[in-house]
Amino acid sequence: MMVGFVMLNRDHEVAFAVLIPTGVLLVATGFVYGILALRCPHCGLKLAWYAYTKLPAGQSTRWLDQANKCPRCGSGAIGPSQSAPRYDPDDSFEP
C-alpha cells in the first residue's frame, strides 16, 4: 500500500491504472472466497450466501457473527467455540 501511495504521488498514470484494479480484484476475491468457504460442517449450506441472499439488508453480517445453529439442518456446530472468549465492548480493562 505504501508503494502504491509513493507511486501515485509521482504522477504515474500507469501505476494508478494497475493498483486500483488490483485492489478491487483482491477485495472481490476475498468476498467470493468467504461466500464459498463458510459452510455448515454437516449439511454443506453456504452460510454467507444464505445470509446475503435470504436475510434483510443490514442483518447478514450480524447474523454471520452471532449464528449458533445452521438454518437448514439445525446443527449447533457452526457458532464460535464456547471456550473462545468473545470481545465485549462493555468490559473495562482493569490491571
VENMOGI-V88776 format. One record per backbone hydrogen bond with DSSP energy under -0.5 kcal/mol. CO is the residue of the C=O (numbers start at 1). NH is the residue of the N-H. Records with the same first field share a line. If there is no record, write none. Layout:
CO->NH + NH
//
This chain:
1->5
2->6
3->7
4->8
5->9
6->10
7->10 + 12
8->11
11->13
12->16
13->17
14->18
15->19
16->20
18->22
19->23
20->24
21->25
22->26
23->27
24->28
25->29
26->30
27->31
28->32
29->33
30->34
31->35
32->36
33->37
34->38
35->49
37->39
38->47 + 48
40->44
45->40 + 47
46->50
47->51
48->52
49->53
50->54 + 55
51->55
56->59 + 60
59->63
60->64
61->65
62->66
63->67
68->79
70->74
75->70
81->84
83->85
87->89
88->91
92->94
//
